Amino acid sequence: MTGRAKAAGQLFLGNAEDVTHTAEALARGHAVAHGFGNFYALTARPDRSAVERVNLMKSRPAGQVGSVTTVGAHVPSLFDWCRLPAEFRRRQIGDLVEELFALGPFGFRGPAAPHVPAHLTAVQDGIPTVQLIGPGYRCPSNAFLAAALEATDSDFLSVTSVNRSRHRTGAAHEPAHWQASGLIAEFGHEPGVTTLIHDDEAAARRRHPHHEPMSTTVLSFHRATGHGRSALPALTLERHGSLSADHTRAIAANHGFALVIGPRAEQRLTARAYAG
């Protein structure tokens, strides 16, 4: 969408009434496909049944572990800082998270706080971890997330990209939607799904000039992976998405970290191509 030529029934992130209506729909059990940085994400309640329903809608296994999203004030409560590797400092990690979210959409994997439920945690290297995916602080979706958190009386929600699984399509990879027209055509008629779109998609992309319109890059800090050539302790690039590895590496170095490219991040994600 460009501009705000509002079609019948269309809901926009910049409209306070639309945001309230959509947050209440999420609290009642709807999944919400909404603007998220410079692309679209699918957010729902954090309970197991909601995560399983979204997984099945995406043609994933029902029990696949979900990711979480929240607003900045609740980010620290998601992680078990007592399980942070000795090479890392909580303030050091916190400052890195803040800078990357100030820049735009991003993801982090860290030791899961005890209150994060099992269907939103994955054991890696013997440690229960949680994957946080955030839209970045420049995105107006933070107002929707805050309203949804209040409506559900929760500190976090479940989140995933808006796409179908390879299990359904047979394709090697199906990228996330970054245009509302494609999103609505594919998911707008799914029962129990509400769409809340960017007021101006071109402006959403301009707001994040360093990010490609695709799923986020993910850094993990639940374990240390040795040291870089600079002798700095290394974080792992778990997924190479919207923010480039080089840009991520430069920001990590500003906070005293080297960067190791994990096996799943050796190839960067691709952006969805739309016909026409």
N, C-alpha and C positions, 0 to 999 in steps of 0.2 A: 504494500500500500504506500502511496505517496500522498501527503496532505491528509485532510480529514473529511473526505467525502464519505460520510457515514451511511452505509447500506442498512436496510432494515434489520434490526437485531444484532448489528455489529457492536462489539464492546472494545473500548480503547483504554490503554494503560494510563493515558493522561486525563481521564475523566473520573473524578472522585466517586460519582454514583456507580459507574461501571466497576470500579475497583471494589467497592463495598459489596455490590451484588455478586461479583465473582468470588470474593473471599467467603461469603456466606454459602455459595454453591459448593465450594471446596469443603467447607465444614460439614455439609450435608452428605458428602461422599463423592462429589464430582471430581474428576481429574481436570486440570486446567492447562491448556496449551497456551503459553503466553510468551511475549517478548522477553528476552533474557540476554542482556548485552546486545550483541549484534546478530543473534539468531533466535531460535525458539526452543523452549523446554516444556516438559510435561510435568507438572507439580501436583502432588496429591497429599492426603493425610499420611502420617508416618506409620499407621498401623499395618499389620501383616496383610489383612484382607485387601486394603487399598493397593499395596505394593504388588500383590499377586494379580489383581485385576489389571493393573497397568502392564505388567509383564505379559499376560496372556493377550492383551490388546495389541501389543507389539510383536506377538508371536515368539516370545521368549519362554523358556521354562518358568512355570509359576513361581518356583522357589529361588529364582536368581536373586542374588543380593542387590538391594537398592542402594542408591547414593542419597545424600541428604543435602538440603539447602537451608539457609537461614539468613538473617540480617546480621550486620557487623557486631552488634552488642552481644549476640549469643555464640559467636564463633568460638571463643575460648572454652566454653562449657562442653563442647563436643569431644574434647580430647583429654586423655589421661596423661597429664604432664609428668606424673611420677614415673612413667614408662618411657620418657624421652631418652634417647641414647646419650651417654655421658659426654659425647663429643659436641652435643648441641646444647644451647641455652634457650630457655623458654622465651625470654625477651627477644633474643636473636631471631627465633622462628616467628614470633609475633610481629616483629617489625617487617619481616619479609612478606608475611601474609598481607599486612596492611598496604605495603607498596604495590603488590601485585593486584590486589582488589581495587586500589585507587586507580590503577591503569585500566582495568577492564575485567571481563569474565575470566575465571581461572578455577583450577581444582587442586585440592590437597588431600593426601592420604596420611593419617597419623594414628597413633594409638587411640583406640576408642574409649571414651569415658564409660564407666560401668552402667550408666542409665540408658545408653544407646542400645536398642533391642537387637537380638541376634540376626533378624532378617535384614538389618541395615549394617551389619558388620561382616568382615571377611578376615579369616585368620591367614596372615602372611608372615613367614619367618617365625612362626610360633606365637605371634602377637595378634590379638583381636584389633582390627583396624576399621576406621570409618573413612569413607571418601566424601569430602565436602566439595560441592560444586556451587560456585556463587556467580551472580551476574555482574559483579563489580559495582563499585559505589556510584558510578556515573549513570547507571541504568534506572529509569523510573519504575522498573518492576520491584524495587525495594519497598515502595509504598504498598504494592499488592502483597508482597511477602509478609510485611509487618501486619497488615490487616488479617491475612490468613492465619498467622501465628496467634493473633489475639482471638480470632473466631474459634480456633481449635484448642485454645489454652495449651499451646505447646511451644517448645523452644526451637523446634526444627520440623521440617517437612521432608517427604520423599521427593526425589527429582530424577528425571532421565531426559535424554534427548528425544525430540519428536521425529521418529523414524520407525521403519519396520525392521525387524530382525532379518538377518541373512537366512534364518531357518524358513522364513516365509517366501522370500523372493528368489532364493537360490543364487543371488549375486554375491560377489566376494565382499562387498561393502555397500551399505546404503547410508549416505550421509544425512545429517540432520537438516531439517527445513530451516531456511532463513528468509523465505518469502511467505506472507500470509496467504496468498492465493493458493499456493501448493499445499500449505498446511491445512487450509479449510477444505480443499478438494479431497484430501486423503483422510483427514481425521474429524472434519467438522460434523459429519453425520454419525459418528460413533455414539452410541447411547452413553449418557453420563459424562460427556466431555463438553466443557465450556471453553471457548476461545476468547483471549484477551490480547489484542494485537497492538503492535507499535503504532503510534499515531502517524509516524513518518519513518518508513524503513530506511530511506536514504540518510536521514538524520541520525538514526540509530547506528548506522555503519560509520558515518563521519565522526560520531562520538568516540569511536574506538579505532583510530587509524592504524594502530599497530597489530590489530587482530583480524584474521581472516574469518569469514562468516561460516563457522563450523563449530563442532563440539570443542570444549576447552582443553587446553594443555593441563596435565596433572603432574604435580611434584609430590613425592613421598618423603616423609621424614620420620617414619616409625623405626627405621634402622639406618645406621651409618654404613656407607659403602666405601670405606677407605678414605684416602686423601688424593686430591688432585695434584698436578705438577707444581702448583703454588703452595702445597702443603696444607691447604684448607680442607676441612672435613667435607665430605661429598654427600649431597642429596641426590636422589634418583629421579630422572625424568621418566615417569611411568607411562605417559601418553603424550605424543607430540601433536598437539591440536592447534588451536587458533593463534596462540602466541608462539613465535618461532623459538627454536631451541637456543639460537644465538642470543636473542633478546632476553630470554629467561636466564641464560647463563650469566649475562652481564649484570642483571639485577641481583641474582644470587651472590655474585662476587662482591657487590656493594655491601652485603650483609655478612660477609665472612665465610661463604660457602663455595665449594667447587660443585660441578655438575657431572654426573655419570648418566649416560644414555642407557636406559633399560632396554631389554630385548623387544618389548612391544612398542617402543618409541623410535626404533631405528627407521621406520617409514612414517612420514607425516600423514595425517588424515587428509582427505580431499573434501572440497566443498561441493555441495549438491549443484548440479547443472539443471536448469529449467528449460523446457522447450519454449522457443520463441524469444 
